[in-house]
Amino acid sequence: MTLSEETKQKCREMLLEMHRDLVNEVKANRQSNSSRDYLGDLCDFAASVMEAEYVYMIGARLRQRLYMIKEALNAIENGDYGICAECGEPINEKRLLLMPFTLLCVRCQSEIERQVNIRGQLAA
């Protein structure tokens, strides 16, 4: 089952809006991180370091989401949008409308998450 052009267009618009919002958030994140002043005592410095690490972690998540959005937009342009990157099966239209940046079907996403959980339990 292929996606309708209407659904693809709606997803494309959602992705472009998400992209704009995330780019603005990354810029704000970067400005917040660069305007830090490390003057103060050791506790102030430790708090600044912890905050910088937190900002970096958020930035990494934002960059990952931006990557997924760009991949989805490329897939729309290439005609591959809505096809699972893992198994090649169509991704459910409702899933794409909820998460237009998804690259995996529910089954493959669940399997990857299950494997990550197993590895996490083995490492603990």
C-alpha positions as CSV (number, residue, x, y, z in Angstrom):
1,M,0.0,0.0,0.0
2,T,1.5,3.3,-1.1
3,L,0.9,6.6,0.6
4,S,-1.4,9.1,-1.0
5,E,0.1,12.3,-2.3
6,E,-2.1,14.2,0.2
7,T,-0.5,12.3,3.1
8,K,3.0,12.8,1.7
9,Q,2.3,16.5,1.3
10,K,0.9,16.8,4.9
11,C,3.9,14.9,6.3
12,R,6.3,17.1,4.3
13,E,4.7,20.3,5.7
14,M,4.9,18.9,9.2
15,L,8.5,17.9,8.7
16,L,9.5,21.4,7.4
17,E,7.8,23.0,10.4
18,M,9.6,20.6,12.8
19,H,12.8,21.4,11.0
20,R,12.3,25.2,11.5
21,D,11.4,24.8,15.1
22,L,14.4,22.5,15.9
23,V,16.9,24.8,14.0
24,N,15.7,27.7,16.2
25,E,16.0,25.5,19.3
26,V,19.5,24.4,18.4
27,K,20.5,28.1,17.8
28,A,19.0,29.1,21.2
29,N,20.8,26.1,22.8
30,R,24.1,27.1,21.3
31,Q,23.7,30.8,22.4
32,S,22.9,29.7,25.9
33,N,25.9,27.5,26.0
34,S,28.3,30.1,24.6
35,S,27.2,32.9,27.0
36,R,28.4,31.1,30.1
37,D,30.5,32.9,32.7
38,Y,32.6,30.6,34.9
39,L,33.5,33.1,37.5
40,G,32.8,32.1,41.1
41,D,33.8,29.4,43.5
42,L,34.2,25.7,43.0
43,C,30.5,25.0,43.5
44,D,29.6,27.5,40.9
45,F,32.1,26.0,38.5
46,A,30.7,22.5,39.1
47,A,27.2,23.7,38.6
48,S,28.3,25.3,35.3
49,V,30.0,22.2,34.1
50,M,26.9,20.1,34.9
51,E,24.7,22.6,33.1
52,A,27.0,22.6,30.1
53,E,26.8,18.7,30.0
54,Y,23.0,18.9,30.1
55,V,22.9,21.4,27.3
56,Y,25.3,19.3,25.3
57,M,23.1,16.2,25.8
58,I,20.0,18.1,24.7
59,G,21.9,19.4,21.7
60,A,22.8,15.9,20.7
61,R,19.2,14.8,20.9
62,L,18.2,17.8,18.8
63,R,20.8,17.0,16.2
64,Q,19.6,13.4,16.1
65,R,16.0,14.6,15.5
66,L,17.2,17.0,12.8
67,Y,19.0,14.2,11.1
68,M,15.9,12.0,11.1
69,I,13.8,14.9,9.7
70,K,16.3,15.5,6.9
71,E,16.3,11.8,6.1
72,A,12.5,11.8,5.9
73,L,12.5,14.9,3.7
74,N,15.1,13.2,1.4
75,A,12.9,10.1,1.3
76,I,9.9,12.2,0.2
77,E,12.0,13.7,-2.6
78,N,13.4,10.3,-3.6
79,G,10.0,8.6,-3.5
80,D,11.1,6.2,-0.7
81,Y,9.0,7.9,2.0
82,G,6.9,5.6,4.1
83,I,9.1,2.5,3.5
84,C,10.8,1.0,6.5
85,A,14.6,1.4,6.4
86,E,15.0,-2.0,8.1
87,C,12.6,-4.4,6.4
88,G,11.4,-2.5,3.3
89,E,7.7,-2.9,4.2
90,P,5.3,0.1,4.1
91,I,5.1,2.1,7.4
92,N,1.5,2.6,8.6
93,E,0.1,5.9,7.5
94,K,-1.2,6.7,11.0
95,R,2.3,6.2,12.4
96,L,3.7,8.6,9.8
97,L,1.1,11.2,10.6
98,L,2.0,11.0,14.3
99,M,5.7,10.8,13.7
100,P,6.5,11.9,10.2
101,F,10.2,11.6,10.8
102,T,10.1,7.9,11.6
103,L,12.2,5.7,9.4
104,L,11.0,2.4,10.8
105,C,7.8,0.5,11.0
106,V,6.4,-0.4,14.4
107,R,7.7,-4.0,14.3
108,C,11.3,-3.1,13.4
109,Q,11.3,-0.2,15.9
110,S,10.0,-2.5,18.6
111,E,12.7,-5.1,17.8
112,I,15.5,-2.6,17.9
113,E,14.2,-1.3,21.3
114,R,14.0,-4.8,22.6
115,Q,17.6,-5.5,21.6
116,V,18.8,-2.3,23.2
117,N,17.0,-3.2,26.4
118,I,18.6,-6.7,26.4
119,R,22.0,-5.2,25.9
120,G,21.4,-2.7,28.7
121,Q,20.4,-5.5,31.1
122,L,23.5,-7.5,30.2
123,A,25.7,-4.5,30.7
124,A,24.3,-3.8,34.2
